[in-house]
């Protein structure tokens, strides 16, 4: 049995396969998922699992070099923005929601959560741990 918090085998496999600068998206229930990008749908019901719970669990296994969020989050979901700013600090990069959707086309996978709050999406750029 695994010792880390991440028990979902599909997510764990994707994280293990990420190389430096590869992208992984954690999304709310409404973000469009581009054709050709692996969809890992863990949404169960409204709010379950939450964006924060999913992100925090993924971060037990993933080293992050940069994290991208939509600038619209600042006004439409400020509590989450402040949480991510504290979590990532200078690694947090603000882009438009349209740019975030365009970048998601290059992701290795998109994890769809049950999050029901606006703009609760993040692109994690894999770092190196050495």
MMTF fields as JSON, N, C-alpha, C and O atoms, coordinates in Angstrom:
{
  "mmtfVersion": "1.0.0",
  "mmtfProducer": "UNKNOWN",
  "numBonds": 519,
  "numAtoms": 520,
  "numGroups": 130,
  "numChains": 1,
  "numModels": 1,
  "chainsPerModel": [1],
  "groupsPerChain": [130],
  "chainIdList": ["A"],
  "bondAtomList": [4, 2, 8, 6, 12, 10, 16, 14, 20, 18, 24, 22, 28, 26, 32, 30, 36, 34, 40, 38, 44, 42, 48, 46, 52, 50, 56, 54, 60, 58, 64, 62, 68, 66, 72, 70, 76, 74, 80, 78, 84, 82, 88, 86, 92, 90, 96, 94, 100, 98, 104, 102, 108, 106, 112, 110, 116, 114, 120, 118, 124, 122, 128, 126, 132, 130, 136, 134, 140, 138, 144, 142, 148, 146, 152, 150, 156, 154, 160, 158, 164, 162, 168, 166, 172, 170, 176, 174, 180, 178, 184, 182, 188, 186, 192, 190, 196, 194, 200, 198, 204, 202, 208, 206, 212, 210, 216, 214, 220, 218, 224, 222, 228, 226, 232, 230, 236, 234, 240, 238, 244, 242, 248, 246, 252, 250, 256, 254, 260, 258, 264, 262, 268, 266, 272, 270, 276, 274, 280, 278, 284, 282, 288, 286, 292, 290, 296, 294, 300, 298, 304, 302, 308, 306, 312, 310, 316, 314, 320, 318, 324, 322, 328, 326, 332, 330, 336, 334, 340, 338, 344, 342, 348, 346, 352, 350, 356, 354, 360, 358, 364, 362, 368, 366, 372, 370, 376, 374, 380, 378, 384, 382, 388, 386, 392, 390, 396, 394, 400, 398, 404, 402, 408, 406, 412, 410, 416, 414, 420, 418, 424, 422, 428, 426, 432, 430, 436, 434, 440, 438, 444, 442, 448, 446, 452, 450, 456, 454, 460, 458, 464, 462, 468, 466, 472, 470, 476, 474, 480, 478, 484, 482, 488, 486, 492, 490, 496, 494, 500, 498, 504, 502, 508, 506, 512, 510, 516, 514],
  "bondOrderList": [1, 1, 1, 1, 1, 1, 1, 1, 1, 1, 1, 1, 1, 1, 1, 1, 1, 1, 1, 1, 1, 1, 1, 1, 1, 1, 1, 1, 1, 1, 1, 1, 1, 1, 1, 1, 1, 1, 1, 1, 1, 1, 1, 1, 1, 1, 1, 1, 1, 1, 1, 1, 1, 1, 1, 1, 1, 1, 1, 1, 1, 1, 1, 1, 1, 1, 1, 1, 1, 1, 1, 1, 1, 1, 1, 1, 1, 1, 1, 1, 1, 1, 1, 1, 1, 1, 1, 1, 1, 1, 1, 1, 1, 1, 1, 1, 1, 1, 1, 1, 1, 1, 1, 1, 1, 1, 1, 1, 1, 1, 1, 1, 1, 1, 1, 1, 1, 1, 1, 1, 1, 1, 1, 1, 1, 1, 1, 1, 1],
  "groupList": [{"groupName": "UNK", "atomNameList": ["N", "CA", "C", "O"], "elementList": ["N", "C", "C", "O"], "formalChargeList": [0, 0, 0, 0], "bondAtomList": [1, 0, 2, 1, 3, 2], "bondOrderList": [1, 1, 2], "singleLetterCode": "X", "chemCompType": "L-PEPTIDE LINKING"}],
  "groupTypeList": [0, 0, 0, 0, 0, 0, 0, 0, 0, 0, 0, 0, 0, 0, 0, 0, 0, 0, 0, 0, 0, 0, 0, 0, 0, 0, 0, 0, 0, 0, 0, 0, 0, 0, 0, 0, 0, 0, 0, 0, 0, 0, 0, 0, 0, 0, 0, 0, 0, 0, 0, 0, 0, 0, 0, 0, 0, 0, 0, 0, 0, 0, 0, 0, 0, 0, 0, 0, 0, 0, 0, 0, 0, 0, 0, 0, 0, 0, 0, 0, 0, 0, 0, 0, 0, 0, 0, 0, 0, 0, 0, 0, 0, 0, 0, 0, 0, 0, 0, 0, 0, 0, 0, 0, 0, 0, 0, 0, 0, 0, 0, 0, 0, 0, 0, 0, 0, 0, 0, 0, 0, 0, 0, 0, 0, 0, 0, 0, 0, 0],
  "groupIdList": [1, 2, 3, 4, 5, 6, 7, 8, 9, 10, 11, 12, 13, 14, 15, 16, 17, 18, 19, 20, 21, 22, 23, 24, 25, 26, 27, 28, 29, 30, 31, 32, 33, 34, 35, 36, 37, 38, 39, 40, 41, 42, 43, 44, 45, 46, 47, 48, 49, 50, 51, 52, 53, 54, 55, 56, 57, 58, 59, 60, 61, 62, 63, 64, 65, 66, 67, 68, 69, 70, 71, 72, 73, 74, 75, 76, 77, 78, 79, 80, 81, 82, 83, 84, 85, 86, 87, 88, 89, 90, 91, 92, 93, 94, 95, 96, 97, 98, 99, 100, 101, 102, 103, 104, 105, 106, 107, 108, 109, 110, 111, 112, 113, 114, 115, 116, 117, 118, 119, 120, 121, 122, 123, 124, 125, 126, 127, 128, 129, 130],
  "secStructList": [7, 7, 1, 1, 1, 7, 7, 7, 2, 2, 2, 2, 2, 2, 2, 2, 2, 7, 7, 6, 6, 7, 3, 3, 3, 3, 3, 7, 6, 6, 7, 7, 7, 7, 6, 6, 1, 3, 3, 3, 3, 7, 7, 7, 5, 6, 6, 5, 1, 7, 2, 2, 2, 2, 2, 2, 2, 2, 6, 6, 6, 7, 7, 3, 3, 3, 3, 3, 3, 3, 6, 2, 2, 2, 2, 2, 1, 2, 2, 2, 2, 2, 2, 2, 2, 2, 2, 2, 4, 4, 4, 3, 3, 3, 3, 7, 2, 2, 2, 2, 2, 2, 2, 2, 6, 6, 7, 1, 3, 3, 3, 3, 7, 7, 7, 7, 1, 6, 6, 7, 7, 3, 3, 3, 3, 3, 7, 7, 7, 7],
  "xCoordList": [0.845, 0.0, 0.887, 1.934, 0.456, 1.217, 1.303, 0.409, 2.383, 2.579, 2.122, 1.864, 2.018, 1.569, 0.047, -0.617, -0.497, -1.946, -2.64, -3.834, -1.935, -2.546, -2.801, -1.868, -4.073, -4.432, -4.987, -5.024, -5.416, -5.981, -4.871, -3.938, -4.971, -3.889, -3.701, -2.575, -4.781, -4.678, -3.928, -3.079, -4.236, -3.545, -2.09, -1.189, -1.86, -0.503, 0.363, 1.535, -0.204, 0.539, 0.901, 2.03, -0.04, 0.236, 1.341, 2.268, 1.258, 2.288, 3.647, 4.649, 3.691, 4.963, 5.57, 6.79, 4.747, 5.231, 5.606, 6.187, 5.289, 5.59, 7.082, 7.791, 7.544, 8.923, 8.967, 7.934, 10.156, 10.355, 9.583, 9.712, 8.8, 7.951, 6.678, 5.914, 6.42, 5.141, 4.021, 4.24, 2.817, 1.684, 0.62, 0.32, 0.053, -1.069, -2.104, -1.765, -3.36, -4.428, -5.319, -5.682, -5.661, -6.709, -7.826, -7.625, -9.018, -10.101, -11.367, -11.61, -12.166, -13.503, -14.382, -13.902, -15.634, -16.501, -16.889, -17.458, -16.596, -17.046, -15.996, -16.348, -14.714, -13.678, -13.77, -13.82, -13.794, -13.815, -12.508, -11.425, -12.624, -11.446, -11.213, -12.057, -10.071, -9.806, -9.726, -9.307, -10.135, -9.975, -8.5, -7.64, -8.218, -6.85, -6.089, -4.99, -6.65, -5.998, -6.651, -7.875, -5.824, -6.333, -7.232, -6.848, -8.426, -9.393, -9.379, -9.582, -9.136, -9.28, -10.432, -10.264, -11.581, -12.804, -13.061, -13.46, -12.825, -13.068, -14.272, -14.563, -14.985, -16.167, -17.211, -17.52, -17.746, -18.761, -20.111, -21.128, -20.095, -21.296, -20.852, -19.655, -21.783, -21.464, -20.561, -20.964, -19.324, -18.378, -17.523, -16.632, -17.767, -17.028, -16.416, -17.132, -15.096, -14.135, -13.911, -14.162, -13.445, -13.198, -11.892, -11.03, -11.774, -10.538, -9.372, -8.322, -9.559, -8.47, -8.01, -6.809, -8.952, -8.57, -7.786, -6.792, -8.243, -7.565, -6.168, -5.199, -6.059, -4.758, -3.801, -2.669, -4.235, -3.354, -2.887, -1.75, -3.738, -3.352, -2.356, -1.369, -2.592, -1.653, -0.287, 0.743, -0.272, 1.0, 1.822, 2.994, 1.23, 2.026, 3.003, 3.962, 2.761, 3.64, 4.273, 5.245, 3.766, 4.228, 5.038, 4.578, 6.245, 7.042, 6.635, 6.601, 6.326, 5.807, 6.815, 7.307, 7.115, 8.004, 7.231, 7.673, 6.053, 5.18, 3.737, 3.433, 2.861, 1.431, 0.71, 0.972, -0.195, -0.902, -2.384, -3.025, -2.911, -4.34, -4.866, -4.102, -6.183, -6.811, -6.958, -7.309, -6.689, -6.813, -8.244, -8.463, -9.215, -10.613, -10.877, -11.838, -10.03, -10.173, -10.038, -10.685, -9.215, -8.969, -10.273, -10.49, -11.143, -12.421, -13.55, -14.39, -13.579, -14.721, -14.595, -15.588, -13.364, -13.126, -11.907, -10.913, -12.006, -10.863, -10.309, -9.097, -11.158, -10.661, -9.705, -8.661, -10.06, -9.191, -7.911, -6.825, -8.03, -6.842, -5.864, -4.67, -6.362, -5.486, -4.845, -3.681, -5.593, -5.064, -3.914, -2.861, -4.124, -3.098, -1.885, -0.754, -2.111, -1.009, -0.135, 1.092, -0.76, 0.0, 0.724, 1.864, 0.062, 0.629, 1.823, 2.838, 1.704, 2.72, 3.627, 4.721, 3.204, 4.037, 4.424, 3.574, 5.72, 6.211, 6.093, 6.285, 5.788, 5.582, 4.23, 4.0, 3.333, 1.989, 2.004, 2.43, 1.539, 1.527, 0.073, -0.712, -0.263, -1.624, -1.728, -0.955, -2.684, -2.937, -4.441, -5.208, -4.867, -6.302, -6.914, -6.218, -8.206, -8.904, -8.801, -8.682, -8.845, -8.703, -7.319, -7.194, -6.288, -4.933, -4.807, -4.129, -5.459, -5.439, -6.071, -5.54, -7.208, -7.856, -6.972, -6.905, -6.305, -5.406, -4.218, -3.828, -3.648, -2.526, -2.937, -2.135, -4.178, -4.634, -4.597, -4.594, -4.57, -4.466, -3.134, -3.012, -2.131, -0.806, -0.575, 0.532, -1.603, -1.457, -1.374, -1.959, -0.645, -0.596, -1.917, -2.326, -2.591, -3.895, -4.607, -3.992, -5.936, -6.771, -7.588, -8.312, -7.457, -8.222, -9.46, -9.359, -10.627, -11.89, -12.434, -12.724, -12.571, -13.09, -14.588, -15.179, -15.178, -16.574, -16.743, -17.84, -15.661, -15.703, -16.746, -16.844, -17.524, -18.631, -18.475, -19.47, -17.26, -16.997, -16.286, -15.537, -16.513, -15.962, -14.437, -13.807, -13.881, -12.449, -11.549, -10.409, -12.039, -11.237, -10.462, -10.74, -9.497, -8.667, -7.221, -6.923, -6.331, -4.908, -4.14, -4.47, -3.108, -2.174, -0.882, -0.28, -0.475, 0.757, 1.86, 1.706, 2.955, 4.116, 5.098, 5.589, 5.36, 6.207, 7.629, 8.218, 8.159, 9.527, 10.426, 10.005, 11.634, 12.564, 12.914, 12.93, 13.186, 13.434, 14.906, 15.245, 15.776, 17.212, 17.9, 19.113],
  "yCoordList": [-1.183, 0.0, 1.241, 1.269, 2.261, 3.504, 4.207, 4.087, 4.934, 5.672, 7.125, 7.771, 7.649, 9.031, 9.077, 8.041, 10.29, 10.467, 10.146, 9.845, 10.202, 10.022, 8.549, 7.795, 8.139, 6.744, 6.481, 5.329, 7.513, 7.321, 6.878, 7.636, 5.657, 5.096, 5.827, 5.937, 6.329, 7.039, 8.363, 8.708, 9.092, 10.354, 10.084, 10.773, 9.101, 8.763, 8.376, 8.746, 7.64, 7.246, 8.467, 8.573, 9.383, 10.591, 11.401, 11.852, 11.592, 12.358, 11.694, 12.377, 10.368, 9.65, 9.792, 9.718, 9.993, 10.102, 11.531, 11.728, 12.525, 13.907, 14.167, 13.721, 14.893, 15.352, 16.849, 17.496, 17.38, 18.803, 19.63, 19.409, 20.558, 21.506, 20.892, 21.601, 19.601, 19.034, 19.677, 20.127, 19.717, 20.396, 19.415, 18.435, 19.697, 18.957, 19.976, 20.938, 19.777, 20.698, 20.068, 18.895, 20.869, 20.502, 21.494, 22.705, 20.969, 21.81, 21.68, 20.676, 22.746, 22.684, 21.82, 21.283, 21.689, 20.793, 21.334, 20.599, 22.607, 23.2, 23.488, 23.842, 23.348, 23.68, 22.748, 21.53, 23.304, 22.42, 21.641, 22.19, 20.37, 19.517, 19.28, 18.69, 19.737, 19.629, 18.168, 17.286, 17.942, 16.623, 16.255, 17.1, 15.007, 14.525, 14.643, 14.103, 15.338, 15.446, 14.423, 14.303, 13.696, 12.676, 13.313, 14.274, 12.769, 13.235, 12.24, 11.04, 12.77, 11.968, 12.599, 13.621, 11.996, 12.566, 11.949, 10.79, 12.747, 12.262, 12.952, 12.755, 13.777, 14.469, 13.441, 12.513, 13.617, 12.707, 13.403, 12.893, 14.573, 15.384, 16.82, 17.084, 17.734, 19.152, 19.352, 19.108, 19.806, 20.099, 18.933, 19.119, 17.747, 16.559, 15.834, 15.459, 15.634, 16.217, 17.692, 18.146, 18.413, 19.843, 20.067, 19.191, 21.244, 21.652, 21.62, 21.051, 22.232, 22.312, 20.926, 20.664, 20.046, 18.704, 17.975, 17.305, 18.112, 17.451, 18.025, 17.275, 19.345, 19.994, 19.582, 19.186, 19.669, 19.342, 17.897, 17.603, 17.001, 15.597, 15.391, 14.677, 15.998, 15.884, 16.432, 15.879, 17.499, 18.11, 17.242, 17.536, 16.176, 15.254, 14.458, 13.886, 14.417, 13.663, 14.501, 14.057, 15.683, 16.463, 17.672, 18.479, 17.791, 18.993, 20.006, 19.683, 21.223, 22.243, 23.374, 23.943, 23.689, 24.798, 26.104, 27.163, 26.011, 27.166, 26.692, 25.527, 27.612, 27.337, 28.498, 29.659, 28.186, 29.206, 29.215, 28.167, 30.411, 30.573, 31.73, 32.56, 31.765, 32.839, 34.088, 34.006, 35.235, 36.506, 36.731, 37.442, 36.136, 36.279, 35.703, 36.095, 34.779, 34.205, 35.277, 35.186, 36.278, 37.309, 37.969, 38.184, 38.291, 38.94, 37.958, 38.211, 36.848, 35.933, 34.826, 34.192, 34.59, 33.531, 33.927, 33.203, 35.087, 35.698, 34.848, 34.828, 34.154, 33.303, 32.243, 31.984, 31.632, 30.627, 31.276, 30.72, 32.431, 33.155, 33.407, 33.138, 33.92, 34.21, 32.937, 32.95, 31.844, 30.554, 30.11, 29.687, 30.21, 29.784, 30.701, 30.242, 31.986, 32.933, 32.581, 32.627, 32.236, 31.83, 30.506, 30.328, 29.587, 28.262, 28.304, 27.653, 29.071, 29.049, 30.279, 30.217, 31.381, 32.586, 33.035, 33.186, 33.248, 33.766, 32.766, 33.138, 31.526, 30.521, 30.687, 30.11, 31.472, 31.654, 32.699, 33.835, 32.304, 33.178, 33.409, 32.47, 34.675, 35.074, 35.276, 36.035, 34.592, 34.717, 34.864, 34.719, 35.147, 35.229, 33.825, 32.833, 33.766, 32.477, 31.869, 30.652, 32.711, 32.215, 31.607, 30.569, 32.242, 31.68, 30.38, 29.449, 30.317, 29.089, 27.938, 26.828, 28.212, 27.168, 26.758, 25.577, 27.709, 27.39, 26.551, 25.59, 26.912, 26.143, 24.723, 23.795, 24.553, 23.23, 22.213, 21.006, 22.687, 21.784, 21.046, 19.996, 21.589, 20.971, 20.161, 19.675, 20.012, 19.27, 17.772, 17.266, 17.081, 15.62, 15.03, 13.961, 15.742, 15.289, 16.45, 17.422, 16.316, 17.255, 16.453, 15.526, 16.827, 16.191, 17.036, 18.186, 16.471, 17.186, 16.856, 15.699, 17.882, 17.707, 18.025, 18.343, 17.937, 18.316, 19.766, 20.185, 20.532, 21.936, 22.721, 22.608, 23.517, 24.268, 25.767, 26.493, 26.239, 27.672, 28.149, 27.388, 29.406, 29.884, 29.998, 30.364, 29.674, 29.836, 29.04, 29.435, 27.941, 27.077, 26.087, 24.887, 26.626, 25.852, 26.274, 27.439, 25.307, 25.616, 24.702, 23.528, 25.27, 24.471, 24.394, 25.412, 23.182, 22.944, 22.54, 21.592, 23.258, 22.927, 22.13, 22.597, 20.942, 20.033, 20.565, 21.05, 20.461, 20.874, 19.664, 18.539, 19.884, 18.803, 18.866, 19.94, 17.738, 17.666, 17.453, 16.985, 17.792, 17.695, 18.967, 19.089],
  "zCoordList": [0.0, 0.0, 0.0, 0.646, -0.73, -0.816, 0.533, 1.371, 0.725, 1.968, 1.85, 2.865, 0.625, 0.462, 0.449, 0.404, 0.488, 0.535, -0.777, -0.774, -1.895, -3.205, -3.495, -3.769, -3.433, -3.649, -5.049, -5.482, -5.76, -7.093, -8.043, -8.31, -8.55, -9.363, -10.682, -11.168, -11.272, -12.54, -12.37, -13.193, -11.318, -11.057, -10.681, -11.158, -9.843, -9.425, -10.625, -10.689, -11.567, -12.764, -13.609, -14.089, -13.796, -14.571, -13.9, -14.573, -12.6, -11.881, -12.044, -12.26, -11.943, -12.069, -13.462, -13.612, -14.467, -15.843, -16.247, -17.315, -15.423, -15.778, -15.748, -14.846, -16.747, -16.789, -16.537, -16.369, -16.514, -16.261, -17.284, -18.488, -16.82, -17.569, -18.142, -18.797, -17.924, -18.345, -17.534, -16.409, -18.111, -17.492, -17.033, -17.714, -15.864, -15.3, -14.846, -14.156, -15.224, -14.867, -13.803, -13.89, -12.802, -11.862, -12.103, -12.015, -12.41, -12.901, -12.072, -11.403, -12.146, -11.573, -12.481, -13.479, -12.148, -12.903, -14.27, -15.077, -14.553, -15.795, -16.847, -17.972, -16.524, -17.5, -18.706, -18.537, -19.929, -21.096, -21.207, -21.005, -21.528, -21.667, -23.156, -23.83, -23.67, -25.107, -25.566, -24.817, -26.803, -27.402, -27.399, -27.645, -27.123, -27.159, -25.851, -25.731, -24.867, -23.56, -22.63, -22.58, -21.905, -20.981, -19.936, -19.27, -19.801, -18.802, -17.641, -17.824, -16.451, -15.234, -14.471, -13.806, -14.57, -14.011, -12.644, -12.532, -11.607, -10.247, -9.619, -8.439, -10.429, -9.924, -9.505, -10.253, -8.312, -7.795, -7.703, -8.172, -7.091, -6.954, -6.723, -6.601, -6.662, -6.488, -5.265, -4.127, -5.534, -4.464, -4.005, -3.177, -4.514, -4.048, -5.246, -6.174, -5.231, -4.297, -4.617, -5.734, -3.637, -3.822, -4.576, -4.642, -5.132, -5.801, -4.817, -5.113, -3.64, -2.659, -2.202, -2.131, -1.895, -1.459, -2.54, -2.26, -3.769, -4.887, -5.072, -5.188, -5.1, -5.259, -4.149, -4.425, -2.916, -1.796, -1.842, -1.471, -2.286, -2.391, -3.522, -3.347, -4.669, -5.795, -5.389, -5.776, -4.624, -4.228, -3.277, -3.041, -2.726, -1.908, -2.765, -2.246, -4.097, -4.994, -6.089, -6.701, -6.36, -7.503, -7.064, -6.257, -7.599, -7.428, -8.477, -9.664, -8.067, -8.97, -9.147, -8.173, -10.412, -10.72, -10.883, -10.436, -11.54, -11.734, -11.651, -11.907, -11.289, -11.245, -11.911, -11.599, -12.823, -13.597, -13.223, -13.149, -12.989, -12.734, -13.578, -14.072, -13.73, -14.489, -13.632, -12.455, -14.225, -13.499, -13.02, -12.038, -13.699, -13.305, -11.913, -11.25, -11.471, -10.134, -9.054, -8.011, -9.289, -8.28, -7.846, -6.653, -8.802, -8.489, -8.207, -7.343, -8.922, -8.864, -7.82, -7.464, -7.322, -6.345, -5.504, -5.445, -4.862, -4.184, -3.05, -2.838, -2.323, -1.231, -1.767, -1.168, -2.89, -3.49, -4.007, -3.846, -4.617, -5.094, -3.949, -4.082, -2.828, -1.685, -1.143, -0.742, -1.129, -0.689, -1.606, -1.128, -2.916, -3.875, -3.833, -3.991, -3.621, -3.503, -2.305, -2.39, -1.206, -0.02, -0.258, 0.173, -0.94, -1.181, -2.134, -1.887, -3.225, -4.272, -4.295, -4.855, -3.705, -3.689, -5.08, -5.957, -5.277, -6.557, -7.701, -8.859, -7.409, -8.457, -9.143, -10.207, -8.542, -9.076, -10.185, -9.977, -11.356, -12.523, -12.933, -13.058, -13.138, -13.466, -14.986, -15.571, -15.614, -17.047, -17.252, -16.3, -18.462, -18.729, -18.754, -18.964, -18.54, -18.591, -19.99, -20.135, -21.01, -22.384, -22.6, -23.249, -22.065, -22.176, -21.386, -21.82, -20.229, -19.441, -20.221, -20.244, -20.858, -21.667, -22.846, -23.187, -23.458, -24.568, -24.087, -24.749, -22.942, -22.385, -22.027, -22.132, -21.608, -21.173, -22.317, -22.072, -23.552, -24.71, -24.72, -25.35, -24.024, -23.969, -22.703, -22.471, -21.886, -20.635, -20.904, -21.862, -20.052, -20.12, -19.648, -20.101, -18.722, -18.228, -17.561, -17.121, -17.502, -16.764, -15.765, -16.128, -14.505, -13.431, -13.193, -12.763, -13.469, -13.277, -11.899, -11.594, -11.069, -9.711, -9.693, -10.725, -8.532, -8.365, -7.944, -7.575, -7.998, -7.549, -8.325, -9.547, -7.604, -8.176, -7.977, -7.965, -7.822, -7.68, -8.943, -9.555, -9.341, -10.608, -10.618, -9.625, -11.759, -12.04, -11.093, -10.85, -10.566, -9.703, -10.58, -10.596, -11.297, -12.22, -12.043, -11.782, -12.19, -12.088, -13.02, -13.187, -13.623, -14.417, -13.62, -13.279, -13.334, -12.593, -13.566, -14.336, -13.523, -14.351, -13.501, -12.473, -13.952, -13.194, -13.072, -14.038, -11.869, -11.606, -11.478, -11.747, -11.077, -10.792, -9.306, -8.706, -8.742, -7.3, -6.979, -5.892, -7.915, -7.616, -8.005, -7.836]
}
